[in-house]
């Protein structure tokens, strides 16, 4: 399975098209959080209908590109539903599009998604949609959800082998995020791929929010296979089922699929 991480500050359509043209069929493409939509601080000042229209346009662009080149996208978007705005990941394949609702929202004073989005936050975590590509089970998560142990139990029980993580990590969190990603990969014998955005957002002359990138692939042995720094770029890894099975067998944290 060919896995590609695209690191961007915004929705760079020409860059996405050019990159996808060079990918083999059935490639899996992961985009960062708050790239196909404006960042959270910017969303709070926009009309819900405008946010939804923006996401619908991006969705249609990626659906057309998926159908044309036979690739699969995992991309965070925000849609307007009857209950309000929902923060979701769209899993876009040439056959269909599945949606995953973020199950735990950030609730910090400076980043209060929990009071802005209408996503249900169930007591018992639900299994994210699972794709099977070349016999490998893949599931998406939002970055904040990495912190909840019970959600990883759900992934274990579903036999997930690769976890796709979209983030907008910022401030002084570089080392912490590296530790969390490597720990989750090792303790669950899963490959964890994180696409993080780059660039900067400043609102009302407040402290700038700088997104440092460091999109990376953490292997089930706890090491980092490869990573990007802070520039626009693409990270590629060919994931082999046999190696995922071997890592699971070696450590015994989950049964090999």
C-alpha positions, 0 to 999 in steps of 0.5 A: 500500500502506497501512503502519501502525506501532504504537508501544506499551510492551506488548500494548495490545489495545484500542488495536490493535483501535481502530486496525485498525478505521480501516485500509483492507483490505490494510493492513500493520501492524508491531508492535515487538519484545518487545511481544506477549511480555514483554521478554527479561529477563522471559522468562528467569525464566518457564517455556517452556510459559508463554511459548509459551502467552502467544504462542499466545494473542496469535497467535490474537487477531491472526489473528482480527483479521486475518480480520475486517478483512482486514489483515496483521500482522508481529509478533515472538513466542516459541514453544516447539519441540522444540529449545527456544524460538524467536524468530520473526516471525509474518506474519499475513494473512487467508489464512495465517500464515508464520513467520520465525526470527531468524537472528542473535541478540544475544550481548552480556553484558548481553543474551545471547539467543544462549544463551537461544533455540534459533534456528539461526544459519546461516552462509549467510543464508536469504531471509525470507518475502516478502509481495507487496502491491499489487505491492510485495515486503515482508520482515521482519527483527529489528532486530539483523539490520540489522547484517549486510551479507550478509543485505541481499545476500539481500534484494537478490537476492530483489527486496525493496522494503520491509523491516519492522524490529521493535526494542526499542532502548534506552539511548543508541542513538537516533542510532546506530539512526537512522544505521543505518536511513537508511544501509540504506534509501539503500544498498539503495534500499529503504524501511525501516520500524522499529517500536520499543517504548516504556516501561521494564523494571527487573529486580532493582533494576538499571539501568532499560531505557528504550525510547525509541520513535522508530518511523520510516520511512526512504525510499530517498533516505536521508531520514526520511519521518515518525517518532513520538516516545516516546508510544503512537501510530500512524504511517501512510504510503501506499507507492507502487510507482512511487516505489520504482521511481523511487528504485531507477532514480535511484541504481542500487543495485538494479534496479527491480522 
